[in-house]
Each structure stands twice: as structure tokens, then as C-alpha cells.
Amino acid sequence: MAKHGSTALSIGLGAAILYLGANAVTGHQGLMAYVDLQAREHALEGRLAEVRQEHTRLEGRASRLKPNSLDLDYLDERARVELAAGDPGEIVFALDQR
């Protein structure tokens, strides 16, 4: 009878170990979830770098339009581009800036 109890205990402990091991790999906070989170973090860090670069570029453009440091050539260029306008007798070429 004692042998039957120890066999059931061994099977129960083995099943518990298998369950905990599988959960450690595939569970909500397991190894696979960790790998997925690392990949997402890497992608988001790349996107953050792109957004910071764009922010710096836009900040530079905006500073050239501030009243205390107005760049008249830049203002004229932006007005021509945005309004698709030019002086009479002037030929305007629009270039795609891709």
C-alpha cells in the first residue's frame, strides 16, 4: 500500500513540474512572452528615434519662422511651395522630394 501512495505522489509531482515548466515557457509571463516584449521594445525604440529626428527637423523649420529670427528667404520659399505661387513671368518647377 505504501508503494502505491509513493507512485501516486511521484506522478502528481511530475505532472506539477511539467505544468510549471510549460507555463514558464509559454505562459502569460513566460519566456515566449518575454521574447515578444523584447522584439516590441526594439521596434518601438527604432520608431522613437525616427520621431525624435522628425521633431528636431520640424523644430528647426519652426524656429526659422519665429518673429525674432525670421528667415525671409525660407518664408518666401514656403509660401511659394504651399500656395504654388510665383511672380508674373516666372517659371516654377515643382520637384517631388521623395
C-alpha positions in Angstrom: 0.0 0.0 0.0 2.8 2.4 0.8 4.3 1.8 -2.7 1.0 2.7 -4.3 1.0 6.1 -2.4 4.6 6.9 -3.4 3.8 6.2 -7.0 0.8 8.5 -7.0 2.9 11.2 -5.3 5.6 10.8 -7.9 3.1 11.1 -10.7 1.5 14.1 -9.1 4.8 15.8 -8.6 5.9 15.0 -12.1 2.6 16.5 -13.5 3.1 19.6 -11.4 6.6 20.0 -12.6 5.6 19.6 -16.2 2.8 22.1 -15.8 5.0 24.7 -14.2 7.7 24.1 -16.8 5.3 24.5 -19.7 3.8 27.6 -18.1 7.3 29.1 -17.6 7.9 28.8 -21.3 4.5 29.5 -22.9 2.6 31.3 -20.1 1.5 34.9 -19.9 4.7 35.9 -18.2 6.8 33.1 -19.6 9.9 33.0 -21.8 7.9 33.4 -25.1 6.1 36.5 -23.8 9.5 37.9 -22.7 10.9 37.4 -26.2 7.9 39.0 -27.8 8.2 42.0 -25.4 11.8 42.4 -26.3 11.0 42.5 -30.0 8.3 45.1 -29.4 10.6 47.2 -27.3 13.3 47.1 -30.1 10.7 48.2 -32.7 9.4 51.0 -30.5 12.9 52.2 -29.8 13.5 52.4 -33.5 10.2 54.3 -34.0 11.1 56.7 -31.1 14.4 57.5 -32.8 12.5 58.3 -36.1 10.0 60.5 -34.2 12.8 62.4 -32.4 14.6 63.0 -35.7 11.4 64.3 -37.3 10.8 66.5 -34.2 14.2 68.0 -34.5 13.7 68.7 -38.2 10.3 70.4 -37.6 11.7 72.3 -34.6 14.4 73.7 -36.9 11.8 74.7 -39.6 9.6 76.4 -37.0 12.5 78.3 -35.4 13.1 79.9 -38.9 9.6 81.3 -38.9 9.6 82.9 -35.4 9.4 86.7 -35.3 12.7 87.2 -33.6 14.6 85.1 -36.1 12.5 85.2 -39.2 14.3 83.9 -42.3 12.7 85.8 -45.2 14.1 83.5 -47.9 12.7 80.5 -46.1 9.3 82.2 -45.7 9.3 83.1 -49.4 10.2 79.5 -50.3 7.5 78.0 -48.0 4.8 80.4 -49.4 5.7 79.5 -53.0 5.5 75.8 -52.2 2.4 75.9 -50.1 0.5 78.3 -52.3 2.0 77.1 -55.6 2.6 80.7 -56.5 5.3 82.7 -58.3 5.9 86.1 -59.7 4.4 87.0 -63.1 6.8 85.9 -65.9 8.4 83.4 -63.6 8.6 79.7 -64.5 8.0 77.4 -61.5 9.2 73.9 -61.5 7.8 71.6 -58.8 10.1 68.8 -57.9 8.9 65.7 -56.0 11.1 65.5 -52.9 10.9 61.7 -52.2 
